Structure formats: C-alpha cells, structure tokens
C-alpha cells in the first residue's frame, strides 16, 4: 500500500472514535490537509453507502505534531431520509486540534452548470512541485505543477496536481485525496497579492478556517486544477476562494479558506500565533 493510502485509512478505536496515522517527520508541524482528510474519512465511516459528503466546514484551533497520530471523535448530529450531518473533532494527547461539521446527502436530479474551458495544458508546464517545502507529504506520489499569473489584485494561482501511484476505483478515496492536497499552501495567494509568500516567512501565516463544497466525483489519478484567488485581506486575516476543476473543465468542488497573514511583531507574539494556527503548507 502506498504511503498516501495508508495516511487516509483511518482505523476504528472504540465507539465512534478513529485513529489516523501520523505522517512525520516528528517535531514538524502537522499538515492541515491531513487533519482535514482524516476527519472526513472518520465521518464517512459512520454514514450509509447511499449518501456522500456535500460539504465540510473546519476550524484549525491548534497546531499538531506531524510525528504524532491523531484521534477523531465523531458525533452523529442528524440522520434523515436523504441527508445526514456529523461533527468531528481531532485530538492529540487530549488536546483538541480541529473541529469540523460535515454534511452528507443522496444524489438527486436537478439543473447543472459549472463547465468551462481550461487555461492551458498541464503537460506543457514544468514539474515544479509544491510552492514551498512540504516534508510531511509523500511528494513522490504526486505530480504537482504550479503556474502563477498576474500581480496584485489580479494574482491567480493555478496548481495542477495528480496522483502518480495506482489508486482503487473508490470515489470517496479520490475525494479524500482532493481534500488532502488542496490545503497545500492554500493561504499563500493572500500573501502573493502583496508580493510575499508563505515560503519566505515574512509573515505569520496558516489556515484558520476551511470550507469545501463537493459538486461532482473526481479522479485523483488524472489532472485536476486548483485555481485560487484572494478577494480580500484585513486585520491580519486573508480569504482565498478556489475552484477545483477536472481535466475536462468540469468544476468538481468549491473551496473557501481563511488564514492568518499577519506581520511578525515579535518573538512572543509570533510563538503564540504559531502554536494556535497550523501552517498548513
């Protein structure tokens, strides 16, 4: 089994508590995308096969240790004829790291839109890898190609990605992979508008809140485009809006993230913010 698949395979502990494998290396900050993907995986274990996730809203409360496994406590909020709702919290040694709500529903017939032309062919782009260091991710199992465009308010990040290892034909697994990888330097565009980046560490940065709406199934083994912009930033917080687009131009998910993009005011303040808000890149 690949490292990626092992990371997304949460295991039951007792009742509706699940354990997610640590990604390592020890001492590094836990990757927020892993906490999000494992949270979603845990909730999916508690609903029927007739429904799939439609949205997830997550708050990052504290940073975790990449070398420590996390526990996921799932609470059954609601189960109806066609919809379900769950709340899930992640813990590390009894310390709550994240809390999230997840909605599920059966598929219904209705009007559809969200198909457009793609800006370029990813095969013609250089294989850049992520926008910065990512020691907690199995990068040898991903092909990532980043193409930034525009300056200031016109900045757009286009991150093409696909998994290069064999994947089972399981729609839920492909959704978990999308949740996992789309948090990679997710708040970076808010800094890029001002000519900065998370990689340069000129500011304290990291995801504080993340929401994703799932529209259609996707294939993580084929090219997917995460197209991101930052419409606003103030009070040391920035917001990112993103579309996840399949290789045929179909929008498969919509994401909104809020993150810390604050000036470095001093050692004590920086330490406190770093403790609370995980740098999800």
C-alpha positions as CSV (number, residue, x, y, z in Angstrom):
1,X,0.0,0.0,0.0
2,X,1.3,3.5,-0.8
3,X,2.1,6.0,1.9
4,X,-0.7,8.2,0.8
5,X,-3.4,5.5,1.0
6,X,-2.1,4.5,4.5
7,X,-2.4,8.0,5.7
8,X,-6.1,8.2,4.6
9,X,-7.1,4.9,6.0
10,X,-8.3,5.8,9.5
11,X,-8.8,2.9,11.9
12,X,-11.7,2.4,14.4
13,X,-10.6,2.6,18.1
14,X,-13.8,2.4,20.2
15,X,-17.3,3.6,19.7
16,X,-17.2,6.4,17.1
17,X,-13.5,7.2,17.7
18,X,-11.0,6.6,14.9
19,X,-7.2,6.9,14.7
20,X,-5.3,8.4,11.8
21,X,-1.7,7.5,11.1
22,X,1.0,10.2,11.6
23,X,2.8,11.5,8.5
24,X,6.0,12.6,10.2
25,X,8.7,13.8,10.5
26,X,8.5,14.1,14.2
27,X,8.8,17.7,15.5
28,X,7.4,19.3,12.4
29,X,4.0,20.9,12.3
30,X,1.2,18.6,11.3
31,X,-0.1,19.2,7.8
32,X,-3.6,20.7,8.0
33,X,-4.7,18.8,4.8
34,X,-4.1,15.5,6.6
35,X,-6.2,16.5,9.6
36,X,-9.0,17.6,7.2
37,X,-8.8,14.4,5.1
38,X,-8.7,12.1,8.1
39,X,-11.6,14.0,9.7
40,X,-13.7,13.5,6.6
41,X,-12.6,9.8,6.4
42,X,-13.7,9.2,10.0
43,X,-17.2,10.8,9.5
44,X,-17.7,8.7,6.3
45,X,-17.3,5.6,8.4
46,X,-20.5,6.5,10.3
47,X,-23.0,7.0,7.4
48,X,-24.6,4.7,4.9
49,X,-23.3,3.9,1.4
50,X,-26.3,5.6,-0.1
51,X,-25.0,9.1,0.7
52,X,-21.8,11.0,0.1
53,X,-20.3,14.2,1.5
54,X,-21.7,17.5,0.1
55,X,-19.7,20.0,2.3
56,X,-17.2,20.2,5.2
57,X,-16.5,23.3,7.3
58,X,-13.4,23.1,9.5
59,X,-11.7,25.2,12.1
60,X,-8.0,24.8,12.9
61,X,-7.6,25.5,16.6
62,X,-4.1,24.4,17.4
63,X,-1.1,23.1,15.6
64,X,-0.2,19.4,15.9
65,X,3.0,17.4,15.7
66,X,3.5,15.6,12.4
67,X,5.1,12.7,14.3
68,X,2.0,12.0,16.4
69,X,-1.1,10.1,15.5
70,X,-4.4,11.9,15.9
71,X,-7.7,10.7,17.3
72,X,-11.0,11.6,15.6
73,X,-14.2,11.7,17.7
74,X,-17.3,11.6,15.5
75,X,-20.7,12.8,16.8
76,X,-23.9,11.9,15.0
77,X,-25.8,15.1,14.7
78,X,-28.6,14.1,12.3
79,X,-29.8,11.2,10.1
80,X,-32.7,11.8,7.7
81,X,-34.2,10.0,4.7
82,X,-31.8,11.6,2.2
83,X,-29.3,13.6,4.4
84,X,-27.0,13.2,7.4
85,X,-24.8,15.6,9.4
86,X,-21.8,14.8,11.6
87,X,-19.4,16.8,13.8
88,X,-15.9,15.6,14.2
89,X,-13.0,16.7,16.5
90,X,-9.4,15.8,16.2
91,X,-7.2,15.3,19.3
92,X,-3.5,14.8,20.1
93,X,-2.8,13.6,23.6
94,X,-6.1,15.0,24.7
95,X,-5.6,18.5,23.1
96,X,-8.2,19.4,20.6
97,X,-6.6,20.4,17.3
98,X,-9.6,20.9,14.9
99,X,-13.3,20.8,14.9
100,X,-15.5,20.3,11.8
101,X,-19.0,19.7,10.5
102,X,-19.7,17.5,7.5
103,X,-23.0,17.2,5.6
104,X,-24.0,14.1,3.5
105,X,-26.8,13.6,1.0
106,X,-28.1,11.2,-1.6
107,X,-27.8,12.3,-5.2
108,X,-30.9,14.0,-6.6
109,X,-31.8,15.1,-10.2
110,X,-31.7,18.8,-10.9
111,X,-30.2,21.5,-13.1
112,X,-26.4,21.5,-13.6
113,X,-23.8,24.0,-14.6
114,X,-20.1,24.6,-13.9
115,X,-18.2,23.5,-17.1
116,X,-15.7,25.8,-18.8
117,X,-12.5,26.0,-20.8
118,X,-9.2,25.3,-19.1
119,X,-6.4,28.0,-19.3
120,X,-3.6,25.6,-20.6
121,X,-2.5,22.0,-20.9
122,X,-0.7,20.9,-17.7
123,X,1.5,18.5,-19.8
124,X,3.2,21.6,-21.2
125,X,4.1,23.0,-17.8
126,X,7.3,22.3,-15.9
127,X,7.0,19.8,-13.0
128,X,7.5,22.4,-10.2
129,X,6.4,20.5,-7.1
130,X,4.6,22.4,-4.3
131,X,5.0,26.2,-3.8
132,X,7.4,25.5,-0.9
133,X,8.8,22.8,1.4
134,X,6.4,20.1,2.4
135,X,8.3,17.5,4.5
136,X,5.1,15.8,5.8
137,X,3.8,14.9,2.4
138,X,4.7,11.8,0.2
139,X,5.6,14.1,-2.7
140,X,6.9,11.2,-4.7
141,X,3.3,10.1,-5.2
142,X,2.1,13.4,-6.7
143,X,2.9,15.3,-9.9
144,X,2.4,19.0,-9.0
145,X,2.8,21.8,-11.5
146,X,2.2,25.4,-10.3
147,X,1.6,28.3,-12.7
148,X,1.1,31.7,-11.1
149,X,-0.2,34.6,-13.1
150,X,-0.9,38.3,-12.6
151,X,0.2,40.8,-10.0
152,X,-1.5,42.5,-7.1
153,X,-5.3,42.1,-7.1
154,X,-5.0,40.2,-10.4
155,X,-2.9,37.4,-8.9
156,X,-4.2,33.9,-9.7
157,X,-2.6,30.6,-8.6
158,X,-3.2,27.6,-10.8
159,X,-2.0,24.4,-9.2
160,X,-2.3,21.3,-11.3
161,X,-2.0,18.0,-9.5
162,X,-2.5,14.3,-10.0
163,X,-1.5,11.1,-8.1
164,X,1.1,9.1,-9.8
165,X,0.6,5.8,-8.0
166,X,-2.2,3.3,-8.7
167,X,-5.5,4.1,-7.0
168,X,-8.5,1.9,-6.3
169,X,-11.8,2.8,-8.1
170,X,-13.3,4.3,-4.9
171,X,-15.0,7.7,-5.4
172,X,-14.7,8.5,-1.6
173,X,-10.9,7.9,-1.6
174,X,-10.5,10.3,-4.6
175,X,-12.5,12.9,-2.6
176,X,-10.2,12.4,0.4
177,X,-7.1,12.9,-1.7
178,X,-8.6,16.2,-3.0
179,X,-9.2,17.4,0.5
180,X,-5.7,16.4,1.5
181,X,-3.8,18.1,-1.4
182,X,-5.8,21.3,-1.8
183,X,-4.7,22.6,1.6
184,X,-1.1,22.7,0.4
185,X,0.0,26.3,0.9
186,X,-3.7,27.2,0.5
187,X,-3.5,30.7,2.1
188,X,-0.4,31.6,0.0
189,X,-2.4,33.7,-2.6
190,X,-3.4,36.2,0.1
191,X,0.3,37.0,0.6
192,X,1.1,36.8,-3.1
193,X,-1.2,39.7,-3.8
194,X,1.3,41.8,-1.8
195,X,4.4,40.3,-3.3
196,X,5.1,37.9,-0.4
197,X,4.8,34.2,0.2
198,X,4.5,31.6,3.0
199,X,7.8,30.2,1.9
200,X,9.7,33.4,2.5
201,X,8.3,33.5,6.1
202,X,8.0,37.3,6.0
203,X,4.6,37.0,7.8
204,X,2.9,34.7,10.3
205,X,0.7,32.5,8.2
206,X,-1.5,29.4,8.2
207,X,-5.1,28.3,7.7
208,X,-7.6,29.1,10.4
209,X,-10.8,28.0,8.7
210,X,-11.6,26.0,5.7
211,X,-14.8,25.1,3.8
212,X,-15.3,22.9,0.8
213,X,-18.4,22.1,-1.2
214,X,-18.3,18.8,-3.2
215,X,-20.2,19.1,-6.5
216,X,-19.2,16.0,-8.6
217,X,-16.9,13.0,-8.3
218,X,-13.3,13.4,-9.4
219,X,-10.4,11.3,-10.5
220,X,-7.3,11.9,-8.4
221,X,-5.2,9.9,-10.9
222,X,-5.9,12.3,-13.7
223,X,-5.1,16.0,-13.9
224,X,-7.0,18.3,-11.6
225,X,-6.7,22.1,-11.4
226,X,-7.0,24.1,-8.2
227,X,-7.5,27.8,-9.3
228,X,-7.2,30.2,-6.4
229,X,-7.6,34.0,-5.8
230,X,-7.7,36.2,-2.8
231,X,-10.6,38.7,-2.8
232,X,-9.8,40.4,0.5
233,X,-7.4,40.6,3.4
234,X,-7.6,42.7,6.6
235,X,-7.0,42.6,10.3
236,X,-4.2,40.1,9.8
237,X,-6.5,37.6,8.0
238,X,-6.9,36.8,4.4
239,X,-9.6,34.9,2.4
240,X,-9.0,32.6,-0.5
241,X,-11.6,31.4,-3.0
242,X,-10.8,28.4,-5.2
243,X,-12.3,26.1,-7.8
244,X,-11.3,22.5,-8.2
245,X,-11.6,21.7,-11.9
246,X,-11.2,18.3,-13.6
247,X,-9.3,17.8,-16.8
248,X,-12.5,18.1,-18.9
249,X,-13.3,21.6,-17.5
250,X,-16.0,20.4,-15.0
251,X,-15.9,22.1,-11.6
252,X,-15.9,19.3,-9.0
253,X,-15.6,21.4,-5.8
254,X,-15.5,24.9,-4.5
255,X,-13.3,26.0,-1.6
256,X,-13.0,29.0,0.7
257,X,-10.3,29.4,3.2
258,X,-9.4,32.0,5.8
259,X,-5.9,32.2,7.1
260,X,-3.5,34.2,9.3
261,X,-1.4,36.7,7.2
262,X,-0.1,38.9,10.0
263,X,3.1,41.0,10.4
264,X,5.8,39.5,12.6
265,X,5.6,41.8,15.6
266,X,7.9,40.0,18.0
267,X,9.1,36.6,19.2
268,X,6.5,36.2,21.9
269,X,3.5,37.1,19.7
270,X,4.8,35.0,16.8
271,X,5.3,32.0,19.1
272,X,1.7,32.2,20.3
273,X,0.2,32.5,16.8
274,X,2.3,29.7,15.5
275,X,1.1,27.5,18.4
276,X,-2.5,28.2,17.7
277,X,-2.7,28.3,13.9
278,X,-1.0,25.5,12.0
279,X,0.9,26.5,8.9
280,X,-0.9,24.0,6.5
281,X,1.8,24.3,3.8
